[in-house]
Amino acid sequence: MSNRLQRWRQLALVALAGLLAVADAQAQPWFRSNRSDDYAPPPPRGQPARPPTARPYADPDRAANAAREATGGRVLGVQGAEQNGQPGYRVRILQPDGRVRSLHFDPASGKMRD
């Protein structure tokens, strides 16, 4: 290969690398701004920070996982429900023996109840 062709090839590779670096630098702020776990700005002066959620277990996915772990069965469905005046989730499970069972997930404690 001629010396001139090698120089053009090297110049093209450097230009391509530069374009890719610039494109990546421009794409990062857009990507980061759309992430849910992104940095949240601090509260205005004089105002307290947002308090943590009162019920850390209040999530239908967590209710389904807790029921799956407690019984070893397959989750058929999760619904919001109350038991003894306490909010929670009703989880229907298909047990390995073929029976369908309804359990109540208590979001305050993260435990399953019959």
The 8 nearest C-alpha neighbors of each residue, nearest first, counted from 0:
[[1, 2, 4, 5, 3, 6, 8, 7],
 [0, 2, 4, 3, 5, 6, 7, 8],
 [1, 3, 5, 4, 6, 0, 7, 8],
 [2, 4, 6, 1, 5, 7, 0, 8],
 [5, 3, 7, 1, 6, 2, 8, 0],
 [6, 4, 8, 2, 3, 7, 9, 1],
 [5, 7, 9, 3, 8, 4, 10, 2],
 [8, 6, 10, 4, 9, 5, 11, 3],
 [7, 9, 5, 11, 6, 10, 4, 12],
 [8, 10, 6, 12, 11, 7, 5, 13],
 [11, 9, 7, 13, 8, 12, 6, 14],
 [10, 12, 14, 8, 9, 13, 7, 15],
 [13, 11, 15, 9, 14, 10, 16, 8],
 [12, 14, 16, 10, 15, 11, 17, 9],
 [15, 13, 17, 11, 12, 16, 10, 18],
 [16, 14, 12, 18, 17, 13, 11, 19],
 [15, 17, 13, 19, 14, 18, 12, 20],
 [18, 16, 14, 20, 15, 19, 13, 21],
 [19, 17, 15, 21, 20, 16, 22, 14],
 [18, 20, 22, 16, 17, 21, 23, 15],
 [19, 21, 17, 23, 18, 22, 16, 24],
 [22, 20, 24, 18, 23, 19, 17, 25],
 [21, 23, 19, 25, 24, 20, 18, 26],
 [24, 22, 26, 20, 25, 21, 19, 27],
 [25, 23, 21, 22, 27, 26, 20, 28],
 [24, 26, 22, 23, 27, 21, 28, 29],
 [25, 27, 23, 29, 24, 28, 22, 30],
 [28, 26, 30, 29, 24, 25, 31, 23],
 [29, 27, 31, 30, 26, 32, 25, 24],
 [28, 30, 32, 27, 26, 31, 33, 25],
 [31, 29, 27, 28, 32, 33, 26, 34],
 [30, 32, 28, 34, 33, 29, 27, 37],
 [33, 31, 29, 30, 34, 28, 37, 35],
 [34, 32, 31, 30, 35, 29, 37, 28],
 [35, 33, 31, 37, 36, 32, 30, 38],
 [34, 36, 37, 33, 32, 38, 31, 39],
 [37, 35, 34, 38, 39, 33, 31, 32],
 [36, 38, 34, 35, 39, 31, 32, 33],
 [39, 37, 40, 36, 35, 32, 31, 34],
 [38, 40, 37, 41, 36, 42, 35, 32],
 [41, 39, 38, 42, 43, 37, 48, 49],
 [40, 42, 39, 43, 48, 44, 38, 49],
 [41, 43, 48, 46, 44, 40, 47, 49],
 [44, 42, 46, 45, 41, 47, 48, 40],
 [45, 43, 46, 42, 47, 41, 48, 40],
 [44, 46, 43, 47, 42, 48, 41, 49],
 [45, 47, 44, 43, 42, 48, 49, 41],
 [48, 46, 49, 45, 42, 50, 44, 43],
 [47, 49, 42, 50, 46, 41, 43, 51],
 [48, 50, 47, 51, 42, 52, 46, 41],
 [49, 51, 48, 52, 47, 53, 46, 42],
 [52, 50, 53, 49, 55, 54, 48, 47],
 [51, 53, 54, 55, 50, 49, 57, 56],
 [52, 54, 51, 55, 50, 107, 57, 56],
 [55, 53, 57, 56, 52, 107, 106, 51],
 [54, 56, 57, 52, 53, 106, 107, 58],
 [55, 57, 106, 54, 109, 58, 107, 61],
 [58, 56, 106, 54, 55, 59, 87, 61],
 [57, 59, 61, 60, 56, 62, 106, 55],
 [60, 58, 62, 61, 63, 77, 57, 88],
 [61, 59, 63, 62, 58, 64, 77, 65],
 [60, 62, 64, 58, 63, 59, 65, 56],
 [61, 63, 59, 65, 60, 64, 104, 66],
 [62, 64, 60, 66, 61, 65, 67, 59],
 [63, 65, 61, 67, 66, 62, 68, 60],
 [66, 64, 62, 68, 67, 63, 61, 69],
 [67, 65, 69, 63, 68, 64, 70, 62],
 [66, 68, 64, 71, 65, 70, 72, 69],
 [67, 69, 65, 66, 71, 70, 64, 72],
 [70, 68, 66, 67, 65, 71, 111, 72],
 [71, 69, 72, 67, 68, 66, 94, 92],
 [70, 72, 67, 68, 69, 94, 73, 95],
 [73, 71, 94, 70, 93, 95, 67, 92],
 [72, 74, 93, 92, 75, 67, 94, 71],
 [75, 73, 92, 76, 91, 93, 63, 67],
 [76, 74, 91, 92, 73, 93, 77, 90],
 [75, 77, 91, 74, 90, 78, 92, 63],
 [76, 78, 90, 89, 88, 59, 91, 63],
 [79, 77, 89, 88, 80, 90, 76, 59],
 [78, 80, 88, 87, 89, 77, 81, 86],
 [81, 79, 88, 87, 89, 86, 78, 82],
 [82, 80, 86, 85, 87, 84, 83, 79],
 [81, 83, 85, 84, 86, 80, 87, 103],
 [84, 82, 85, 81, 86, 80, 87, 105],
 [83, 85, 82, 81, 86, 80, 87, 105],
 [84, 86, 81, 82, 83, 87, 105, 80],
 [87, 85, 81, 80, 84, 82, 88, 105],
 [86, 88, 105, 80, 104, 106, 81, 79],
 [89, 87, 79, 80, 104, 78, 103, 90],
 [88, 90, 103, 78, 77, 80, 102, 79],
 [89, 91, 77, 102, 101, 76, 103, 88],
 [92, 90, 101, 75, 76, 100, 74, 102],
 [91, 93, 74, 100, 75, 73, 99, 72],
 [94, 92, 99, 73, 72, 98, 97, 74],
 [93, 95, 72, 96, 97, 98, 92, 99],
 [94, 96, 97, 72, 93, 71, 98, 73],
 [95, 97, 94, 98, 93, 72, 99, 71],
 [98, 96, 94, 95, 93, 99, 72, 100],
 [99, 97, 94, 96, 93, 100, 95, 92],
 [100, 98, 93, 92, 94, 97, 91, 101],
 [99, 101, 92, 91, 98, 93, 102, 94],
 [102, 100, 91, 90, 92, 89, 103, 99],
 [103, 101, 113, 90, 112, 89, 91, 111],
 [102, 104, 89, 112, 111, 88, 113, 90],
 [105, 103, 111, 88, 87, 62, 110, 106],
 [104, 106, 87, 109, 110, 107, 108, 111],
 [107, 105, 56, 57, 109, 108, 87, 104],
 [108, 106, 105, 54, 109, 56, 55, 57],
 [107, 109, 110, 106, 105, 56, 54, 104],
 [108, 110, 106, 105, 56, 107, 104, 111],
 [111, 109, 108, 105, 104, 112, 65, 106],
 [110, 112, 104, 103, 105, 102, 66, 65],
 [113, 111, 103, 102, 104, 110, 105, 101],
 [112, 102, 103, 111, 101, 100, 104, 89]]
